[in-house]
Amino acid sequence: MPLQALLHKFISLLRIELEELEQDICDLLELWQRRKDSHEITNYVYLENKGLLLNEVGCVKELLGNIAAVDTSRYDSVEQMISDVDNMIDKRIRECAFPEVLHSLVKRRLEKVRQYITGSPLT
């Protein structure tokens, strides 16, 4: 597969993984809503969790925007681009004080795509 096609494939797959993560978080929001409605949890607990989850959704959306802006034509190798994307994600997570759990979830998704594209785990 030509390099540019592989680079675009990586970005596309990472975008799909992050969109899936966003949907998973939205599913959690619905679960918390149902638990509140059935009086399993208090409104206070629901609002606390809702606030955290909405923050996580916003963070994922921001990462999706950053991923979409990656210029694949700048790269001579897949590993170089993956490393830059990984560093960009780390930087955004630090600068924006993303929740630590979100950092680990995003890193797992990145590693999954890395393994699929390169056939080797993160070193």
C-alpha positions in Angstrom: 0.0 0.0 0.0 1.4 3.5 -0.9 2.6 5.6 2.1 0.0 8.3 1.7 -2.8 5.7 1.6 -1.4 4.1 4.8 -1.2 7.5 6.5 -4.8 8.4 5.6 -5.9 4.9 6.8 -4.3 5.5 10.2 -6.0 8.9 10.6 -9.3 7.5 9.4 -9.1 4.5 11.8 -8.1 6.7 14.7 -10.9 9.0 14.0 -13.4 6.1 14.0 -11.9 4.8 17.3 -12.3 8.2 18.9 -15.8 8.6 17.6 -16.6 5.2 19.1 -15.1 6.3 22.4 -17.3 9.4 22.3 -20.4 7.3 21.7 -19.4 5.0 24.6 -19.3 8.0 26.9 -22.7 9.2 25.6 -24.0 5.7 26.4 -22.8 6.1 29.9 -24.6 9.4 30.1 -27.8 7.6 29.2 -27.1 4.9 31.8 -26.7 7.5 34.5 -29.9 9.2 33.4 -31.8 5.9 33.7 -30.3 5.2 37.1 -31.4 8.7 38.2 -34.9 8.2 36.8 -35.3 4.9 38.6 -34.1 6.5 41.8 -31.0 4.2 42.1 -28.9 7.4 42.5 -29.6 10.9 43.7 -29.9 13.9 41.4 -26.7 15.2 43.0 -24.7 12.1 42.0 -26.2 12.2 38.5 -25.3 15.8 38.0 -21.7 15.2 39.2 -21.3 12.3 36.8 -23.0 14.1 34.0 -20.6 17.0 34.3 -17.6 14.7 34.2 -18.9 12.8 31.2 -19.8 15.9 29.3 -16.3 17.2 29.9 -14.9 14.0 28.5 -17.1 14.2 25.4 -15.8 17.8 24.8 -12.2 16.6 25.2 -12.8 13.8 22.6 -14.4 16.2 20.2 -11.4 18.5 20.6 -9.0 15.6 19.8 -11.1 14.7 16.8 -10.7 18.2 15.5 -6.9 18.0 16.1 -6.7 14.7 14.3 -8.6 16.0 11.3 -6.0 18.8 11.0 -3.1 16.5 10.6 -1.3 17.0 7.3 -0.3 13.6 6.1 1.8 15.0 3.3 4.5 16.1 5.8 5.5 12.6 6.7 8.0 10.2 5.2 6.9 7.3 7.4 4.0 5.9 9.2 5.9 5.7 12.5 6.9 9.3 12.2 3.3 10.4 11.9 2.1 8.1 14.6 4.7 9.5 16.9 3.7 13.1 16.1 0.0 12.3 16.6 0.8 10.5 19.9 2.8 13.6 21.1 0.1 15.9 19.9 -2.5 14.0 21.9 -0.2 14.0 25.0 0.3 17.7 24.7 -3.5 18.5 24.3 -4.3 16.3 27.2 -1.8 18.0 29.5 -2.6 21.5 28.3 -6.4 21.1 28.7 -6.2 19.1 31.9 -8.2 16.2 30.4 -9.2 13.6 33.0 -6.6 10.9 33.5 -9.1 8.1 32.7 -9.7 9.7 29.3 -6.0 9.8 28.6 -5.7 6.1 29.2 -8.7 5.4 27.0 -7.4 7.5 24.2 -4.0 5.9 24.4 -5.5 2.4 24.2 -7.4 3.4 21.1 -4.2 4.9 19.6 -2.3 1.7 20.4 -5.0 -0.5 18.8 -4.8 1.5 15.6 -1.0 1.5 15.7 -0.9 -2.3 16.0 -3.3 -2.7 13.2 -1.4 -0.4 10.8 2.1 -1.4 11.7 1.7 -4.9 13.0 3.8 -4.0 16.0 3.0 -2.8 19.5 4.0 0.5 21.0 7.6 0.5 22.2 
